[in-house]
Amino acid sequence: MVEIVDVKRLHVDTTTTLIVMEDEVDRLVAAWRRERPDLDVEPLEVLSRVSRLARHLDRARRLAFSEHQLEPWEFDVLTALRRAGTPYQLSPGQLLTQTLVTSGTMTNRIDRLAKKGLVERLPDPSDRRGVLVRLTGEGRDRADQALAGLLDQERAILAELSGAQRAELAGLLRQLTAPFDNIPG
């Protein structure tokens, strides 16, 4: 016996307790299958959802960061330094690698964060021409608070999934992202 409950197009099959919800991507895929039956639109079923989820995650990130007066790029730099461990410092080159921006962009970001008192520049003792970027106490506090806020937002996004489902999803997404993360240069 199949019981259909029309709540946000939720369909419950009581014989298997399978819950299937229709979303915007289902409607998009159905429309493309109708209009272009000659094309295999299956990739849309996965990647359109990833894209939509990325937009929702971006909104959640911005909300979490704005509560701590941070922009997403500021959070990225501050948390790269925080993850480095004591004394919470990296070279600008190491920050480039972790945040995937150009050297000019990184210089501008370091300048802006230093002006706000969230990082400081120090001479690199191993390279007289180099500098190190170190997290200040205020920068560390803001990074820690914003991370806690972000994790609350992300837990809410993942709340519908069990621990096993989250682990499976993380593994599947890792398979898709690893080749991009391991491209030289």
C-alpha positions as CSV (number, residue, x, y, z in Angstrom):
1,M,0.0,0.0,0.0
2,V,1.3,3.4,-1.0
3,E,0.2,6.4,1.0
4,I,0.8,9.8,-0.5
5,V,0.9,12.9,1.7
6,D,1.0,16.2,-0.2
7,V,3.2,18.2,2.1
8,K,5.9,19.9,0.1
9,R,5.4,17.0,-2.3
10,L,6.4,14.4,0.2
11,H,5.6,10.8,-0.8
12,V,5.7,8.1,1.8
13,D,5.6,4.4,0.8
14,T,4.5,2.7,4.0
15,T,5.4,-0.8,2.7
16,T,9.1,0.1,2.7
17,T,9.1,3.3,4.8
18,L,10.9,5.0,2.0
19,I,10.5,8.7,2.0
20,V,10.9,10.5,-1.3
21,M,10.7,14.3,-1.5
22,E,10.5,16.1,-4.8
23,D,12.7,19.2,-5.1
24,E,13.3,21.9,-7.6
25,V,16.0,19.8,-9.3
26,D,13.5,17.0,-9.9
27,R,11.2,19.5,-11.6
28,L,14.1,20.9,-13.7
29,V,15.3,17.4,-14.7
30,A,11.8,16.3,-15.6
31,A,11.4,19.4,-17.8
32,W,14.7,18.8,-19.6
33,R,13.8,15.1,-20.1
34,R,10.5,16.3,-21.6
35,E,12.1,19.0,-23.8
36,R,15.3,17.2,-24.7
37,P,14.7,13.4,-24.5
38,D,17.8,13.0,-26.8
39,L,20.1,14.2,-23.9
40,D,21.2,12.3,-20.8
41,V,20.5,14.8,-18.1
42,E,21.4,12.5,-15.2
43,P,24.5,14.7,-14.2
44,L,22.0,17.4,-13.4
45,E,20.4,15.2,-10.7
46,V,23.7,15.3,-8.7
47,L,25.5,18.4,-9.7
48,S,22.5,20.8,-9.7
49,R,21.8,19.7,-6.2
50,V,25.5,20.3,-5.3
51,S,25.3,23.8,-6.8
52,R,22.1,24.6,-5.0
53,L,23.4,23.3,-1.7
54,A,26.6,25.4,-2.3
55,R,24.4,28.5,-2.6
56,H,22.6,27.7,0.7
57,L,25.9,27.0,2.4
58,D,27.3,30.3,1.2
59,R,24.3,32.1,2.7
60,A,24.7,30.2,6.0
61,R,28.5,31.0,6.0
62,R,27.9,34.7,5.4
63,L,25.3,34.8,8.2
64,A,27.6,33.0,10.6
65,F,30.5,35.3,9.7
66,S,28.5,38.5,9.7
67,E,27.5,37.8,13.3
68,H,31.2,38.2,14.1
69,Q,31.9,41.1,11.8
70,L,33.8,39.0,9.3
71,E,33.6,38.5,5.6
72,P,34.0,35.0,4.2
73,W,37.5,35.8,2.8
74,E,38.5,37.1,6.3
75,F,37.4,33.9,7.9
76,D,39.3,31.9,5.3
77,V,42.6,33.7,6.1
78,L,42.1,33.8,9.9
79,T,41.2,30.1,10.1
80,A,44.1,29.1,7.9
81,L,46.3,30.8,10.5
82,R,44.4,29.3,13.4
83,R,44.7,25.7,12.0
84,A,48.5,26.2,11.7
85,G,48.7,25.9,15.5
86,T,50.8,27.9,17.9
87,P,52.2,30.5,17.2
88,Y,49.4,30.7,14.5
89,Q,51.5,32.0,11.7
90,L,52.2,31.2,8.1
91,S,54.1,32.8,5.2
92,P,52.0,34.6,2.6
93,G,52.9,31.8,0.2
94,Q,51.4,29.2,2.5
95,L,48.3,31.3,2.9
96,L,48.0,31.5,-0.9
97,T,48.1,27.7,-1.1
98,Q,45.4,27.3,1.5
99,T,43.1,30.0,0.3
100,L,43.5,29.7,-3.5
101,V,44.0,33.3,-4.3
102,T,46.6,35.3,-6.2
103,S,49.6,36.9,-4.4
104,G,48.2,40.4,-5.1
105,T,44.9,39.5,-3.6
106,M,46.6,37.9,-0.6
107,T,48.7,41.1,0.0
108,N,45.6,43.2,-0.1
109,R,43.8,40.8,2.3
110,I,46.7,40.8,4.8
111,D,46.8,44.6,4.7
112,R,43.1,44.8,5.4
113,L,43.3,42.3,8.2
114,A,46.3,44.0,9.8
115,K,44.5,47.3,9.7
116,K,41.7,45.7,11.7
117,G,44.1,44.3,14.2
118,L,43.3,40.7,13.4
119,V,46.8,39.8,12.0
120,E,50.3,41.2,12.2
121,R,53.3,41.0,9.9
122,L,56.6,39.8,11.3
123,P,60.0,39.4,9.8
124,D,60.7,35.8,8.8
125,P,63.8,34.7,10.9
126,S,64.7,32.1,8.3
127,D,64.5,34.5,5.3
128,R,65.6,38.2,5.7
129,R,63.5,39.2,2.7
130,G,60.4,37.3,3.9
131,V,57.6,38.0,6.3
132,L,55.3,35.9,8.4
133,V,51.7,36.6,9.0
134,R,50.6,35.9,12.6
135,L,47.1,35.8,14.1
136,T,46.5,38.3,16.9
137,G,44.6,37.5,20.0
138,E,41.6,39.3,18.6
139,G,41.9,37.5,15.3
140,R,42.1,34.1,17.1
141,D,39.0,35.0,19.2
142,R,37.0,36.1,16.1
143,A,38.1,33.0,14.1
144,D,37.1,30.7,17.0
145,Q,33.7,32.4,17.5
146,A,32.9,32.4,13.8
147,L,33.9,28.8,13.4
148,A,31.5,27.8,16.2
149,G,28.7,29.8,14.5
150,L,29.5,28.2,11.2
151,L,29.4,24.7,12.7
152,D,25.9,25.5,14.2
153,Q,24.7,26.5,10.7
154,E,26.2,23.5,9.0
155,R,24.7,21.1,11.6
156,A,21.3,22.6,10.9
157,I,21.8,22.0,7.1
158,L,22.8,18.3,7.8
159,A,20.2,17.7,10.5
160,E,18.1,15.5,8.2
161,L,20.9,13.0,7.7
162,S,22.0,10.3,10.1
163,G,25.7,9.9,11.0
164,A,26.1,7.1,8.6
165,Q,24.5,9.1,5.8
166,R,26.8,12.1,6.5
167,A,29.8,9.8,6.4
168,E,28.7,8.2,3.1
169,L,28.0,11.6,1.6
170,A,31.4,12.9,2.8
171,G,33.1,9.9,1.1
172,L,31.2,10.4,-2.1
173,L,31.9,14.1,-2.3
174,R,35.6,13.4,-1.5
175,Q,35.8,11.2,-4.6
176,L,34.5,14.1,-6.7
177,T,36.7,16.8,-5.1
178,A,40.0,15.0,-4.6
179,P,41.1,15.2,-8.2
180,F,40.6,19.0,-8.2
181,D,42.5,19.4,-4.9
182,N,45.4,17.3,-6.2
183,I,46.1,19.3,-9.4
184,P,49.6,20.6,-9.4
185,G,50.0,24.4,-9.5
